[in-house]
Amino acid sequence: MTFTDPVDIYTNLKMNLKDVDENLSTKHFYGKVIGQTNENKRLIKSILHLSPLK
């Protein structure tokens, strides 16, 4: 997943998948940013917790 702007910790996310079959592409996936690492100056990696919903 790539973000064009920085994402704050504890931000809630609503996501859709692309390049998957129709059953998955129409479903929403939810998660929260729970941490970040700054391994180099140009790239910040966000750690996500995905929430299982039925």
PQR file of N, CA, C, O and H, with PARSE charges and radii, in Angstrom:
ATOM      1  N   MET A   1       0.851  -1.154   0.000 -0.4000 1.5000
ATOM      2  CA  MET A   1       0.000   0.000   0.000 -0.0000 2.0000
ATOM      3  C   MET A   1       0.907   1.231   0.000  0.5500 1.7000
ATOM      4  O   MET A   1       1.885   1.293   0.745 -0.5500 1.4000
ATOM      5  N   THR A   2       0.581   2.176  -0.817 -0.4000 1.5000
ATOM      6  CA  THR A   2       1.374   3.394  -0.913 -0.0000 2.0000
ATOM      7  C   THR A   2       0.494   4.592  -0.617  0.5500 1.7000
ATOM      8  O   THR A   2      -0.607   4.714  -1.154 -0.5500 1.4000
ATOM      9  H   THR A   2      -0.214   2.125  -1.422  0.4000 1.0000
ATOM     10  N   PHE A   3       0.981   5.468   0.232 -0.4000 1.5000
ATOM     11  CA  PHE A   3       0.280   6.712   0.554 -0.0000 2.0000
ATOM     12  C   PHE A   3       1.024   7.870  -0.087  0.5500 1.7000
ATOM     13  O   PHE A   3       2.255   7.875  -0.110 -0.5500 1.4000
ATOM     14  H   PHE A   3       1.875   5.369   0.668  0.4000 1.0000
ATOM     15  N   THR A   4       0.304   8.843  -0.603 -0.4000 1.5000
ATOM     16  CA  THR A   4       0.948  10.008  -1.209 -0.0000 2.0000
ATOM     17  C   THR A   4       1.297  11.071  -0.172  0.5500 1.7000
ATOM     18  O   THR A   4       2.138  11.933  -0.427 -0.5500 1.4000
ATOM     19  H   THR A   4      -0.696   8.839  -0.584  0.4000 1.0000
ATOM     20  N   ASP A   5       0.660  11.015   0.990 -0.4000 1.5000
ATOM     21  CA  ASP A   5       0.931  11.947   2.088 -0.0000 2.0000
ATOM     22  C   ASP A   5       1.208  11.144   3.355  0.5500 1.7000
ATOM     23  O   ASP A   5       0.804   9.985   3.449 -0.5500 1.4000
ATOM     24  H   ASP A   5      -0.023  10.315   1.197  0.4000 1.0000
ATOM     25  N   PRO A   6       1.890  11.744   4.330 -0.5600 1.5000
ATOM     26  CA  PRO A   6       2.109  11.041   5.595  0.2800 2.0000
ATOM     27  C   PRO A   6       0.779  10.673   6.252  0.5500 1.7000
ATOM     28  O   PRO A   6      -0.205  11.404   6.137 -0.5500 1.4000
ATOM     29  N   VAL A   7       0.763   9.541   6.936 -0.4000 1.5000
ATOM     30  CA  VAL A   7      -0.431   9.071   7.625 -0.0000 2.0000
ATOM     31  C   VAL A   7      -0.112   9.036   9.118  0.5500 1.7000
ATOM     32  O   VAL A   7       0.869   8.418   9.531 -0.5500 1.4000
ATOM     33  H   VAL A   7       1.562   8.948   7.030  0.4000 1.0000
ATOM     34  N   ASP A   8      -0.930   9.693   9.919 -0.4000 1.5000
ATOM     35  CA  ASP A   8      -0.710   9.741  11.355 -0.0000 2.0000
ATOM     36  C   ASP A   8      -0.991   8.390  12.003  0.5500 1.7000
ATOM     37  O   ASP A   8      -1.827   7.621  11.529 -0.5500 1.4000
ATOM     38  H   ASP A   8      -1.727  10.196   9.584  0.4000 1.0000
ATOM     39  N   ILE A   9      -0.280   8.115  13.093 -0.4000 1.5000
ATOM     40  CA  ILE A   9      -0.552   6.916  13.880 -0.0000 2.0000
ATOM     41  C   ILE A   9      -1.967   7.033  14.439  0.5500 1.7000
ATOM     42  O   ILE A   9      -2.413   8.125  14.789 -0.5500 1.4000
ATOM     43  H   ILE A   9       0.400   8.740  13.478  0.4000 1.0000
ATOM     44  N   TYR A  10      -2.662   5.917  14.519 -0.4000 1.5000
ATOM     45  CA  TYR A  10      -4.048   5.772  14.975 -0.0000 2.0000
ATOM     46  C   TYR A  10      -5.067   6.268  13.951  0.5500 1.7000
ATOM     47  O   TYR A  10      -6.237   6.458  14.283 -0.5500 1.4000
ATOM     48  H   TYR A  10      -2.300   5.029  14.235  0.4000 1.0000
ATOM     49  N   THR A  11      -4.630   6.477  12.707 -0.4000 1.5000
ATOM     50  CA  THR A  11      -5.571   6.823  11.643 -0.0000 2.0000
ATOM     51  C   THR A  11      -6.342   5.569  11.238  0.5500 1.7000
ATOM     52  O   THR A  11      -5.747   4.515  11.012 -0.5500 1.4000
ATOM     53  H   THR A  11      -3.680   6.322  12.437  0.4000 1.0000
ATOM     54  N   ASN A  12      -7.661   5.684  11.149 -0.4000 1.5000
ATOM     55  CA  ASN A  12      -8.493   4.584  10.664 -0.0000 2.0000
ATOM     56  C   ASN A  12      -8.470   4.578   9.139  0.5500 1.7000
ATOM     57  O   ASN A  12      -8.489   5.636   8.509 -0.5500 1.4000
ATOM     58  H   ASN A  12      -8.144   6.540  11.333  0.4000 1.0000
ATOM     59  N   LEU A  13      -8.431   3.393   8.552 -0.4000 1.5000
ATOM     60  CA  LEU A  13      -8.373   3.251   7.103 -0.0000 2.0000
ATOM     61  C   LEU A  13      -9.528   2.394   6.612  0.5500 1.7000
ATOM     62  O   LEU A  13      -9.915   1.422   7.262 -0.5500 1.4000
ATOM     63  H   LEU A  13      -8.416   2.534   9.063  0.4000 1.0000
ATOM     64  N   LYS A  14     -10.068   2.757   5.473 -0.4000 1.5000
ATOM     65  CA  LYS A  14     -11.049   1.945   4.761 -0.0000 2.0000
ATOM     66  C   LYS A  14     -10.434   1.666   3.399  0.5500 1.7000
ATOM     67  O   LYS A  14     -10.124   2.594   2.652 -0.5500 1.4000
ATOM     68  H   LYS A  14      -9.753   3.546   4.945  0.4000 1.0000
ATOM     69  N   MET A  15     -10.255   0.378   3.073 -0.4000 1.5000
ATOM     70  CA  MET A  15      -9.492   0.009   1.891 -0.0000 2.0000
ATOM     71  C   MET A  15     -10.301  -0.895   0.974  0.5500 1.7000
ATOM     72  O   MET A  15     -11.189  -1.623   1.421 -0.5500 1.4000
ATOM     73  H   MET A  15     -10.507  -0.376   3.680  0.4000 1.0000
ATOM     74  N   ASN A  16      -9.987  -0.839  -0.294 -0.4000 1.5000
ATOM     75  CA  ASN A  16     -10.501  -1.763  -1.296 -0.0000 2.0000
ATOM     76  C   ASN A  16      -9.307  -2.357  -2.025  0.5500 1.7000
ATOM     77  O   ASN A  16      -8.287  -1.694  -2.210 -0.5500 1.4000
ATOM     78  H   ASN A  16      -9.266  -0.249  -0.656  0.4000 1.0000
ATOM     79  N   LEU A  17      -9.443  -3.612  -2.436 -0.4000 1.5000
ATOM     80  CA  LEU A  17      -8.383  -4.280  -3.181 -0.0000 2.0000
ATOM     81  C   LEU A  17      -8.613  -4.097  -4.669  0.5500 1.7000
ATOM     82  O   LEU A  17      -9.756  -4.045  -5.123 -0.5500 1.4000
ATOM     83  H   LEU A  17     -10.272  -4.151  -2.286  0.4000 1.0000
ATOM     84  N   LYS A  18      -7.534  -4.001  -5.427 -0.4000 1.5000
ATOM     85  CA  LYS A  18      -7.672  -3.954  -6.876 -0.0000 2.0000
ATOM     86  C   LYS A  18      -6.899  -5.111  -7.467  0.5500 1.7000
ATOM     87  O   LYS A  18      -6.057  -5.712  -6.800 -0.5500 1.4000
ATOM     88  H   LYS A  18      -6.606  -4.044  -5.058  0.4000 1.0000
ATOM     89  N   ASP A  19      -7.178  -5.416  -8.692 -0.4000 1.5000
ATOM     90  CA  ASP A  19      -6.553  -6.539  -9.388 -0.0000 2.0000
ATOM     91  C   ASP A  19      -6.829  -7.875  -8.694  0.5500 1.7000
ATOM     92  O   ASP A  19      -5.965  -8.750  -8.635 -0.5500 1.4000
ATOM     93  H   ASP A  19      -7.862  -4.928  -9.234  0.4000 1.0000
ATOM     94  N   VAL A  20      -8.060  -8.014  -8.166 -0.4000 1.5000
ATOM     95  CA  VAL A  20      -8.515  -9.275  -7.572 -0.0000 2.0000
ATOM     96  C   VAL A  20      -9.867  -9.617  -8.174  0.5500 1.7000
ATOM     97  O   VAL A  20     -10.440  -8.814  -8.912 -0.5500 1.4000
ATOM     98  H   VAL A  20      -8.762  -7.304  -8.214  0.4000 1.0000
ATOM     99  N   ASP A  21     -10.386 -10.810  -7.864 -0.4000 1.5000
ATOM    100  CA  ASP A  21     -11.673 -11.173  -8.448 -0.0000 2.0000
ATOM    101  C   ASP A  21     -12.799 -10.302  -7.875  0.5500 1.7000
ATOM    102  O   ASP A  21     -12.614  -9.614  -6.871 -0.5500 1.4000
ATOM    103  H   ASP A  21      -9.922 -11.461  -7.265  0.4000 1.0000
ATOM    104  N   GLU A  22     -13.949 -10.342  -8.518 -0.4000 1.5000
ATOM    105  CA  GLU A  22     -15.063  -9.451  -8.178 -0.0000 2.0000
ATOM    106  C   GLU A  22     -15.546  -9.634  -6.747  0.5500 1.7000
ATOM    107  O   GLU A  22     -15.990  -8.670  -6.122 -0.5500 1.4000
ATOM    108  H   GLU A  22     -14.100 -10.901  -9.334  0.4000 1.0000
ATOM    109  N   ASN A  23     -15.470 -10.848  -6.215 -0.4000 1.5000
ATOM    110  CA  ASN A  23     -15.914 -11.088  -4.838 -0.0000 2.0000
ATOM    111  C   ASN A  23     -15.121 -10.267  -3.834  0.5500 1.7000
ATOM    112  O   ASN A  23     -15.692  -9.760  -2.869 -0.5500 1.4000
ATOM    113  H   ASN A  23     -15.110 -11.631  -6.722  0.4000 1.0000
ATOM    114  N   LEU A  24     -13.825 -10.126  -4.040 -0.4000 1.5000
ATOM    115  CA  LEU A  24     -12.995  -9.353  -3.122 -0.0000 2.0000
ATOM    116  C   LEU A  24     -12.972  -7.867  -3.463  0.5500 1.7000
ATOM    117  O   LEU A  24     -12.877  -7.035  -2.561 -0.5500 1.4000
ATOM    118  H   LEU A  24     -13.361 -10.538  -4.824  0.4000 1.0000
ATOM    119  N   SER A  25     -13.057  -7.522  -4.728 -0.4000 1.5000
ATOM    120  CA  SER A  25     -12.920  -6.110  -5.120 -0.0000 2.0000
ATOM    121  C   SER A  25     -14.107  -5.268  -4.666  0.5500 1.7000
ATOM    122  O   SER A  25     -13.986  -4.046  -4.579 -0.5500 1.4000
ATOM    123  H   SER A  25     -13.135  -8.198  -5.460  0.4000 1.0000
ATOM    124  N   THR A  26     -15.240  -5.882  -4.376 -0.4000 1.5000
ATOM    125  CA  THR A  26     -16.415  -5.124  -3.944 -0.0000 2.0000
ATOM    126  C   THR A  26     -16.513  -5.010  -2.425  0.5500 1.7000
ATOM    127  O   THR A  26     -17.413  -4.341  -1.918 -0.5500 1.4000
ATOM    128  H   THR A  26     -15.337  -6.875  -4.446  0.4000 1.0000
ATOM    129  N   LYS A  27     -15.602  -5.653  -1.687 -0.4000 1.5000
ATOM    130  CA  LYS A  27     -15.639  -5.621  -0.221 -0.0000 2.0000
ATOM    131  C   LYS A  27     -14.722  -4.534   0.308  0.5500 1.7000
ATOM    132  O   LYS A  27     -13.710  -4.196  -0.307 -0.5500 1.4000
ATOM    133  H   LYS A  27     -14.870  -6.197  -2.098  0.4000 1.0000
ATOM    134  N   HIS A  28     -15.094  -3.995   1.456 -0.4000 1.5000
ATOM    135  CA  HIS A  28     -14.261  -3.017   2.149 -0.0000 2.0000
ATOM    136  C   HIS A  28     -13.439  -3.733   3.217  0.5500 1.7000
ATOM    137  O   HIS A  28     -13.916  -4.670   3.857 -0.5500 1.4000
ATOM    138  H   HIS A  28     -15.916  -4.270   1.955  0.4000 1.0000
ATOM    139  N   PHE A  29     -12.215  -3.287   3.399 -0.4000 1.5000
ATOM    140  CA  PHE A  29     -11.346  -3.790   4.441 -0.0000 2.0000
ATOM    141  C   PHE A  29     -10.995  -2.615   5.340  0.5500 1.7000
ATOM    142  O   PHE A  29     -10.751  -1.509   4.859 -0.5500 1.4000
ATOM    143  H   PHE A  29     -11.828  -2.525   2.878  0.4000 1.0000
ATOM    144  N   TYR A  30     -10.970  -2.855   6.636 -0.4000 1.5000
ATOM    145  CA  TYR A  30     -10.750  -1.790   7.607 -0.0000 2.0000
ATOM    146  C   TYR A  30      -9.483  -2.072   8.394  0.5500 1.7000
ATOM    147  O   TYR A  30      -9.152  -3.225   8.669 -0.5500 1.4000
ATOM    148  H   TYR A  30     -11.168  -3.754   7.027  0.4000 1.0000
ATOM    149  N   GLY A  31      -8.782  -1.011   8.753 -0.4000 1.5000
ATOM    150  CA  GLY A  31      -7.569  -1.158   9.545 -0.0000 2.0000
ATOM    151  C   GLY A  31      -7.228   0.144  10.244  0.5500 1.7000
ATOM    152  O   GLY A  31      -7.911   1.156  10.083 -0.5500 1.4000
ATOM    153  H   GLY A  31      -9.051  -0.074   8.529  0.4000 1.0000
ATOM    154  N   LYS A  32      -6.161   0.096  11.021 -0.4000 1.5000
ATOM    155  CA  LYS A  32      -5.691   1.259  11.756 -0.0000 2.0000
ATOM    156  C   LYS A  32      -4.168   1.265  11.698  0.5500 1.7000
ATOM    157  O   LYS A  32      -3.534   0.216  11.812 -0.5500 1.4000
ATOM    158  H   LYS A  32      -5.607  -0.726  11.151  0.4000 1.0000
ATOM    159  N   VAL A  33      -3.582   2.446  11.520 -0.4000 1.5000
ATOM    160  CA  VAL A  33      -2.133   2.604  11.572 -0.0000 2.0000
ATOM    161  C   VAL A  33      -1.735   2.531  13.044  0.5500 1.7000
ATOM    162  O   VAL A  33      -2.187   3.347  13.847 -0.5500 1.4000
ATOM    163  H   VAL A  33      -4.097   3.298  11.426  0.4000 1.0000
ATOM    164  N   ILE A  34      -0.892   1.557  13.404 -0.4000 1.5000
ATOM    165  CA  ILE A  34      -0.519   1.394  14.809 -0.0000 2.0000
ATOM    166  C   ILE A  34       0.955   1.686  15.070  0.5500 1.7000
ATOM    167  O   ILE A  34       1.405   1.611  16.214 -0.5500 1.4000
ATOM    168  H   ILE A  34      -0.525   0.894  12.751  0.4000 1.0000
ATOM    169  N   GLY A  35       1.698   2.011  14.043 -0.4000 1.5000
ATOM    170  CA  GLY A  35       3.100   2.342  14.227 -0.0000 2.0000
ATOM    171  C   GLY A  35       3.748   2.714  12.915  0.5500 1.7000
ATOM    172  O   GLY A  35       3.178   2.523  11.841 -0.5500 1.4000
ATOM    173  H   GLY A  35       1.333   2.072  13.114  0.4000 1.0000
ATOM    174  N   GLN A  36       4.966   3.254  13.022 -0.4000 1.5000
ATOM    175  CA  GLN A  36       5.712   3.624  11.818 -0.0000 2.0000
ATOM    176  C   GLN A  36       7.190   3.388  12.056  0.5500 1.7000
ATOM    177  O   GLN A  36       7.678   3.495  13.181 -0.5500 1.4000
ATOM    178  H   GLN A  36       5.430   3.409  13.894  0.4000 1.0000
ATOM    179  N   THR A  37       7.894   3.065  10.981 -0.4000 1.5000
ATOM    180  CA  THR A  37       9.344   2.969  11.032 -0.0000 2.0000
ATOM    181  C   THR A  37       9.914   3.906   9.983  0.5500 1.7000
ATOM    182  O   THR A  37       9.301   4.117   8.937 -0.5500 1.4000
ATOM    183  H   THR A  37       7.497   2.978  10.067  0.4000 1.0000
ATOM    184  N   ASN A  38      11.052   4.454  10.251 -0.4000 1.5000
ATOM    185  CA  ASN A  38      11.707   5.376   9.333 -0.0000 2.0000
ATOM    186  C   ASN A  38      13.075   4.796   9.005  0.5500 1.7000
ATOM    187  O   ASN A  38      14.090   5.212   9.562 -0.5500 1.4000
ATOM    188  H   ASN A  38      11.549   4.282  11.101  0.4000 1.0000
ATOM    189  N   GLU A  39      13.089   3.818   8.082 -0.4000 1.5000
ATOM    190  CA  GLU A  39      14.327   3.112   7.769 -0.0000 2.0000
ATOM    191  C   GLU A  39      15.264   3.930   6.885  0.5500 1.7000
ATOM    192  O   GLU A  39      16.480   3.741   6.926 -0.5500 1.4000
ATOM    193  H   GLU A  39      12.265   3.480   7.629  0.4000 1.0000
ATOM    194  N   ASN A  40      14.714   4.822   6.100 -0.4000 1.5000
ATOM    195  CA  ASN A  40      15.548   5.768   5.357 -0.0000 2.0000
ATOM    196  C   ASN A  40      14.772   7.065   5.213  0.5500 1.7000
ATOM    197  O   ASN A  40      13.566   7.097   5.459 -0.5500 1.4000
ATOM    198  H   ASN A  40      13.727   4.976   6.067  0.4000 1.0000
ATOM    199  N   LYS A  41      15.436   8.113   4.825 -0.4000 1.5000
ATOM    200  CA  LYS A  41      14.829   9.449   4.844 -0.0000 2.0000
ATOM    201  C   LYS A  41      13.698   9.634   3.833  0.5500 1.7000
ATOM    202  O   LYS A  41      12.869  10.529   3.995 -0.5500 1.4000
ATOM    203  H   LYS A  41      16.415   8.087   4.625  0.4000 1.0000
ATOM    204  N   ARG A  42      13.651   8.799   2.791 -0.4000 1.5000
ATOM    205  CA  ARG A  42      12.629   8.975   1.758 -0.0000 2.0000
ATOM    206  C   ARG A  42      11.432   8.063   1.946  0.5500 1.7000
ATOM    207  O   ARG A  42      10.422   8.237   1.265 -0.5500 1.4000
ATOM    208  H   ARG A  42      14.324   8.071   2.659  0.4000 1.0000
ATOM    209  N   LEU A  43      11.513   7.098   2.846 -0.4000 1.5000
ATOM    210  CA  LEU A  43      10.463   6.098   2.967 -0.0000 2.0000
ATOM    211  C   LEU A  43      10.095   5.890   4.434  0.5500 1.7000
ATOM    212  O   LEU A  43      10.945   5.541   5.253 -0.5500 1.4000
ATOM    213  H   LEU A  43      12.334   6.957   3.400  0.4000 1.0000
ATOM    214  N   ILE A  44       8.836   6.105   4.751 -0.4000 1.5000
ATOM    215  CA  ILE A  44       8.317   5.797   6.079 -0.0000 2.0000
ATOM    216  C   ILE A  44       7.356   4.635   5.920  0.5500 1.7000
ATOM    217  O   ILE A  44       6.393   4.723   5.158 -0.5500 1.4000
ATOM    218  H   ILE A  44       8.145   6.388   4.086  0.4000 1.0000
ATOM    219  N   LYS A  45       7.607   3.554   6.627 -0.4000 1.5000
ATOM    220  CA  LYS A  45       6.731   2.382   6.573 -0.0000 2.0000
ATOM    221  C   LYS A  45       5.726   2.464   7.711  0.5500 1.7000
ATOM    222  O   LYS A  45       6.094   2.704   8.861 -0.5500 1.4000
ATOM    223  H   LYS A  45       8.389   3.482   7.246  0.4000 1.0000
ATOM    224  N   SER A  46       4.470   2.266   7.386 -0.4000 1.5000
ATOM    225  CA  SER A  46       3.414   2.254   8.391 -0.0000 2.0000
ATOM    226  C   SER A  46       3.072   0.815   8.736  0.5500 1.7000
ATOM    227  O   SER A  46       3.044  -0.054   7.863 -0.5500 1.4000
ATOM    228  H   SER A  46       4.171   2.071   6.451  0.4000 1.0000
ATOM    229  N   ILE A  47       2.812   0.569  10.009 -0.4000 1.5000
ATOM    230  CA  ILE A  47       2.402  -0.745  10.486 -0.0000 2.0000
ATOM    231  C   ILE A  47       0.901  -0.704  10.683  0.5500 1.7000
ATOM    232  O   ILE A  47       0.393   0.137  11.425 -0.5500 1.4000
ATOM    233  H   ILE A  47       2.835   1.275  10.717  0.4000 1.0000
ATOM    234  N   LEU A  48       0.178  -1.611  10.019 -0.4000 1.5000
ATOM    235  CA  LEU A  48      -1.292  -1.612  10.052 -0.0000 2.0000
ATOM    236  C   LEU A  48      -1.813  -2.786  10.859  0.5500 1.7000
ATOM    237  O   LEU A  48      -1.219  -3.864  10.865 -0.5500 1.4000
ATOM    238  H   LEU A  48       0.590  -2.294   9.415  0.4000 1.0000
ATOM    239  N   HIS A  49      -2.909  -2.571  11.528 -0.4000 1.5000
ATOM    240  CA  HIS A  49      -3.673  -3.651  12.167 -0.0000 2.0000
ATOM    241  C   HIS A  49      -4.963  -3.756  11.381  0.5500 1.7000
ATOM    242  O   HIS A  49      -5.737  -2.801  11.328 -0.5500 1.4000
ATOM    243  H   HIS A  49      -3.392  -1.696  11.524  0.4000 1.0000
ATOM    244  N   LEU A  50      -5.204  -4.906  10.768 -0.4000 1.5000
ATOM    245  CA  LEU A  50      -6.426  -5.108   9.987 -0.0000 2.0000
ATOM    246  C   LEU A  50      -7.523  -5.656  10.883  0.5500 1.7000
ATOM    247  O   LEU A  50      -7.280  -6.554  11.689 -0.5500 1.4000
ATOM    248  H   LEU A  50      -4.576  -5.682  10.811  0.4000 1.0000
ATOM    249  N   SER A  51      -8.721  -5.123  10.747 -0.4000 1.5000
ATOM    250  CA  SER A  51      -9.854  -5.514  11.571 -0.0000 2.0000
ATOM    251  C   SER A  51     -10.733  -6.511  10.820  0.5500 1.7000
ATOM    252  O   SER A  51     -11.231  -6.202   9.738 -0.5500 1.4000
ATOM    253  H   SER A  51      -8.919  -4.393  10.092  0.4000 1.0000
ATOM    254  N   PRO A  52     -10.928  -7.709  11.384 -0.5600 1.5000
ATOM    255  CA  PRO A  52     -11.804  -8.673  10.719  0.2800 2.0000
ATOM    256  C   PRO A  52     -13.267  -8.311  10.956  0.5500 1.7000
ATOM    257  O   PRO A  52     -13.697  -8.182  12.103 -0.5500 1.4000
ATOM    258  N   LEU A  53     -14.017  -8.151   9.902 -0.4000 1.5000
ATOM    259  CA  LEU A  53     -15.446  -7.874   9.968 -0.0000 2.0000
ATOM    260  C   LEU A  53     -16.168  -8.847   9.054  0.5500 1.7000
ATOM    261  O   LEU A  53     -15.630  -9.245   8.021 -0.5500 1.4000
ATOM    262  H   LEU A  53     -13.669  -8.256   8.971  0.4000 1.0000
ATOM    263  N   LYS A  54     -17.357  -9.225   9.417 -0.4000 1.5000
ATOM    264  CA  LYS A  54     -18.136 -10.124   8.563 -0.0000 2.0000
ATOM    265  C   LYS A  54     -19.366  -9.442   8.068  0.5500 1.7000
ATOM    266  O   LYS A  54     -20.150 -10.040   7.332 -0.5500 1.4000
ATOM    267  H   LYS A  54     -17.794  -8.902  10.257  0.4000 1.0000
TER
END
